[in-house]
Amino acid sequence: MRPHAGQERKAPGVAGNVGEVRLACQRLRARDNCKHRLRPDRNARRGASAPPPQIVRPSVHGHNHLMTRPLPELPADPLERFISIGAALEEGRGWTESALAFRFATAALVTTQGSPNEIANGLRAVADDLKARAGWFGPMRSSIRFLVAAILLRNAIDPAAFDAACSEINDGLRERKLRRNRSHALLAALILVNNDQQRMESAQLDRMAEVFLAMKEHHPWITNAGDYAPCALLATTDTGIPEMMQRIEAAYEGLRQRGYSRGDRLQRASHLMFFNPAEDRIATDRFDALFHAFKQQGLWMHGGDYDEMAILSFVDAAPDNVVGCVLDHREKISALRPRPGKEISFSLACGTAFLELARGSVGDILDTAQLLQLQAILDAQTAAVIASTSAASAASSSG
């Protein structure tokens, strides 16, 4: 699993908007063969004990309709929960169904109440419903439907309501003269659907479009349909758009000045960092400290890791403590069958470690609104991962 010292590192590519989950998996596996993670001569620190880190309680910036979603359950051991749910899902996975999509579906279900078998059965039922509604073509014909089904199941959203929301958002994009993209639109719909009303409001689409256009004004060459999901998440707050753009731009420029590569990946990270409750300078300092702490442990870090660093920068803890937790989780996730690639195991470990660090917060409790906000941010990050590898393809074949 570990690359040889001196092994050539290929620049990770970003797939276009057409392709299937299987093609995405092949690309990820090809990239894994030449990239990531622990160098044999830089792995001395593993196993060191440290006091449990603390996480700053992430405050919601303004009213957020995500608060109305069902009560999540933060497990005592997020990694064990991830492994047990993953085993139940894997048992029912067909040979044509993507292990990659199932891994990210598992990550989305960690805070879902119920036994692993109950969750697996519920996921299959929702995924089958989505496939039946998809017709002959569309993203829901591919294994991406399992990730979508996981989020719908966890948030108790009716597949019929989600299907209607996808149509509404595509029509809304056309009416607002924005580029339509079924794959990215469905990811935005996952965030915008209010499960109390089981529908989207026109005002939500208006605000999402306003956020998108403001973002495009700042970065016209890198803002595209792939930003619909983060724009949808940003639109759920009542923060004024000028203030929102100022904070996002401050995060973007703060990281760029520290030497991080400009582009869509850095912009995506700055979207996530908008929700960080720490002051902008402190948040970017944490991002930078974590990135270099992973490098010091022998990990080859790149732009594809910016999302994970943005998520982990919510944690108010020593970088070494955070890194130690992630590496411990990654080692266990890497041993699962079928074995996830090095990039995938790192991304998944960042998610489960993040939940564990949240569990270690003051009083071991995050209130419902805070946990739902964090879960929505993780969903947006996962959506970005899937979209960037073409898993949510507009021309997917059956799977």
Summary of the structure (lengths in Angstrom):
residues: 399
radius of gyration: 19.5
end to end distance: 28.2
largest distance: 57.2
contacts: 1347
relative contact order: 0.19
helix: 61%
strand: 2%
